[in-house]
């Protein structure tokens, strides 16, 4: 398997390195933001509980504008998916083959996480651990799956949505944005999420669609226009969250009457526009900086384990909390005090060490997948069944939505809904079998 240094050396000069760097920065921001705000302590009854400190840090909610990078993920995802699907189609490939290839990156690491979590829950029950403790742990671990629900959805729709982009251009995200606005009007006027599913799909698809336009140049964002877009979007964001009805926080705050990211609000769309402008403004300097070996090697290293980092970072938080509690170093000061902030230092350091161990072990699976995909000849292979591939995607999306929305358990012997677990793992198994069948027929 090629080393990170070898992959950096082999990178063609035509690669859009700044896009890879944005993805790496975004994943690190997600992890750091979650870890920084997570507080774990023992209750008077002796129970270990974790919660987000965000409700107690109201004066710092503006900082979530820096750490809410989900729009950036979808912008970069649209950019990368447009390149990937276009190249695949130009080689004579079809949508089923492309979706099957994309599944090889996401599904195996996701299946490993779920199998490990389910096994750990069973062993914990067998060992006599409190059910409440196991339910809390599993709920935290499966929390990141909500992102994959949406992202797998936009991947599955990429061939069709890119076709719409080539035909209608920026009219597509404009219509999707209108759906978001209508959804906001309804929830602000009625207080009920009447169109939450439609608003969520429209919001993330709109951002992904803009990534298409960014990639092919149809957005026509020069440096000057990007600077104007940044100024305008930040101004809009300030007005929407001060004079307007939207909360300042761009991440979900427990107990808040309205959340900007779920479903995406007009304020979050303004943040997405600002992130797009920044991405365009830094492209030139980033391209020159990433031409150097060391920074580009670091970007490759992070992206090589990006999914592992995302899926397992809450596992690292759970294990780190147990370790700190065992040695009596778990920070216990009130949220927002100087002692609490100083307590973030050993907390983050411990979680970083645990995460490094996880990356060195389970992260190898993702690295092997990337290396194998890079080494595989880009030739036409046996055609998979679109019905099977798309059906597996839809089953996995439904199963993960079930897992992510079920809330704290227990939900059966695995602490998560057994049906949802079987649905996701069955979908992963079907796709793995289809990939093996395709390779064997091609050989």
PyMOL commands that set and color helices and strands:
alter all, ss='L'
color gray80, all
select helices_A, chain A and resi 4-10+17-37+54-56+58-67+70-90+95-126+131-141+145-168+171-190+196-216+223-242+266-281+283-290+293-304+306-326+338-361+363-375+386-405+418-442
alter helices_A, ss='H'
color red, helices_A
select strands_A, chain A and resi 38-42+48-52
alter strands_A, ss='S'
color yellow, strands_A
deselect
rebuild
show_as cartoon
